[in-house]
Structure formats: C-alpha cells, structure tokens
C-alpha cells in the first residue's frame, strides 16, 4: 500500500509530491495527535486533507494501489 501526497487548492488542481507511509507521517509531525488524525482518516476513508497554515493550499493524502 502506498500513500500519495499532493498539494494544491481544492477544485483548482493538485501537484503530486511523492509517496509516504504511515511511519513517515508519524515521524514528520511534532504534534502526534495531528498525525494520528491523518492516519485514522486514511484507514477509515482512504483520504485525508490538512490545510497548510497561512496558505489557501492544502496537503492531500490518498491511499493508492501498488503498481
């Protein structure tokens, strides 16, 4: 299972940033509660969206199939 990471504005298109894992999400956030919310959303719905503070853009996480 891979988690694709995109940035962009809802409804205006997104830019592919790369792939990540649950472990990298946990390591990348100082606030472990926020990381756990992202992981919980991914496990429940397959996607998660987090706003970028001070920006109109957001970070989108989406579970994609292995190819």
Buried (B, 14 or more C-beta within 10 A) or exposed (E): EBBBBBBBEEEEEBEEEEEBEBEBBEEEBEEEEEBBBBBEBBEEEEBBEBEEEEEEBBBBBBBEEEE
